Amino acid sequence: MSDDVVPSAKLAALTVDRLIQSGLLRADKRDALVAKIATGTMQSSDWKLEIDLASAKATS
């Protein structure tokens, strides 16, 4: 990530990376999730879906 990235994108990237490490989000969707969070378009239903999919992937 470059130095000219807006603060919301930096915070979104840090948050997503930690949630991926915790197994709550899928690593293959990292960039899309960072973009949605940074732009404020991530909705509660998106969060639920992503967490459910990551949980299902971890248990399979």
C-alpha contacts under 8 A as a table, 3 or more apart, distances in Angstrom:
res1	aa1	res2	aa2	distance
1	M	5	V	7.02
2	S	5	V	5.86
5	V	9	A	6.39
5	V	10	K	6.69
6	V	9	A	5.45
6	V	10	K	6.53
7	P	10	K	5.02
7	P	11	L	6.16
8	S	11	L	5.16
8	S	12	A	6.00
8	S	38	A	5.11
8	S	39	T	7.79
9	A	12	A	4.95
9	A	13	A	6.03
9	A	34	V	6.75
9	A	35	A	7.16
9	A	37	I	7.76
9	A	38	A	4.78
9	A	39	T	7.96
10	K	13	A	5.17
10	K	14	L	6.28
11	L	14	L	5.17
11	L	15	T	6.11
11	L	38	A	7.77
12	A	15	T	5.11
12	A	16	V	6.02
12	A	34	V	5.29
12	A	35	A	7.80
12	A	37	I	5.87
12	A	38	A	5.57
13	A	16	V	5.20
13	A	17	D	6.01
13	A	34	V	5.47
14	L	17	D	5.22
14	L	18	R	6.31
15	T	18	R	5.30
15	T	19	L	6.24
16	V	19	L	5.04
16	V	20	I	6.05
16	V	25	L	7.34
16	V	30	R	6.78
16	V	33	L	7.22
16	V	34	V	6.51
17	D	20	I	5.09
17	D	21	Q	6.24
17	D	30	R	7.63
18	R	21	Q	5.02
18	R	22	S	6.22
19	L	22	S	4.96
19	L	23	G	6.26
19	L	24	L	5.23
19	L	25	L	5.67
20	I	23	G	5.04
20	I	24	L	5.71
20	I	25	L	4.70
20	I	26	R	5.99
20	I	27	A	5.87
21	Q	24	L	7.64
22	S	25	L	7.77
23	G	26	R	7.21
23	G	54	A	6.63
23	G	55	S	7.20
23	G	58	A	7.35
24	L	50	E	7.73
24	L	51	I	5.23
24	L	54	A	5.72
24	L	55	S	6.59
25	L	29	K	7.91
25	L	30	R	7.98
25	L	50	E	6.00
25	L	51	I	5.64
25	L	53	L	7.83
25	L	54	A	5.21
26	R	29	K	5.67
26	R	30	R	6.85
26	R	50	E	7.32
26	R	53	L	7.67
26	R	54	A	5.29
27	A	30	R	5.18
28	D	31	D	7.98
29	K	32	A	5.56
29	K	33	L	6.13
30	R	33	L	5.23
30	R	34	V	6.12
31	D	34	V	5.13
31	D	35	A	6.21
32	A	35	A	5.19
32	A	36	K	6.24
33	L	36	K	5.12
33	L	37	I	6.09
33	L	42	M	7.82
34	V	37	I	5.25
34	V	38	A	5.93
35	A	38	A	5.18
35	A	39	T	6.12
36	K	39	T	5.37
36	K	40	G	6.08
36	K	41	T	5.10
36	K	42	M	5.14
37	I	40	G	5.07
37	I	41	T	6.19
37	I	42	M	5.27
38	A	41	T	7.85
39	T	42	M	7.93
42	M	46	D	6.07
42	M	47	W	7.19
43	Q	46	D	5.15
43	Q	47	W	6.51
44	S	47	W	5.10
44	S	48	K	6.30
45	S	48	K	5.10
45	S	49	L	6.12
46	D	49	L	5.15
46	D	50	E	6.12
47	W	50	E	5.25
47	W	51	I	6.11
48	K	51	I	5.27
48	K	52	D	6.01
49	L	52	D	5.13
49	L	53	L	6.09
50	E	53	L	5.16
50	E	54	A	6.10
51	I	54	A	5.12
51	I	55	S	6.04
52	D	55	S	5.12
52	D	56	A	6.10
53	L	56	A	5.08
53	L	57	K	6.09
54	A	57	K	5.05
54	A	58	A	6.17
55	S	58	A	5.10
55	S	59	T	6.34
56	A	59	T	5.29
56	A	60	S	6.25
57	K	60	S	5.35
